[in-house]
Amino acid sequence: MRPTFSWFGTGLIIVGLVMLLDRLDVLYLDWTTAVWGLIAVFGAARMIDGFQQKLRARLFWGTSLLLLGTFNVLLDLDVVSFRYHMFPPVVLLILGASILALFVLNPKEWHLLIPAFSFLGLGVLWILVNFGYVYRYEVVDGVRFYWPIVLILFGLSLLLRRKST
């Protein structure tokens, strides 16, 4: 019989340790940091489990939760300075990285690289605009003019994928 792993028990241990360390003044974490940290740990466990068992949905959502939890912990600890208009590009980066993890799971599905790099590229461009390295109108004009290329590439990848299988 295969032993089962208790995520609930692990979560209780982590919450108890955080509360004890907070009361002993070893470290100070408010509850939002602890919750986001637990979400990141849960996401990491799901991501690893998704890689081991080759479960696409578990890998995608595990990667997303790991990155979102890690980002919010870094915000709470003031490691990353953040303005609220930066949240949409961060979501695009997380989405792109999660799709890229699906490609890493099965490299034969190379067509996933197109939406992954599209989301990652848009997220990076948006961040560069927010920091003032690129002008907004240049990005908007470029995306408005060239976005059909993504559709063409994705359609071609789907056609080539069908022929190769």
Secondary structure, DSSP 8 states (H G I E B T S, - for coil): ------HHHHHHHHHHHHHHHHHTTS----HHHHHHHHHHHHHHHHHHHHHHHT-HHHHHHHHHHHHHHHHHHHHHTTSS---GGGHHHHHHHHHHHHHHHHHHH-TT-GGGHHHHHHHHHHHHHHHHHHTTSS-HHHHHHHHHHHHHHHHHHHHHHHHHHHHH-
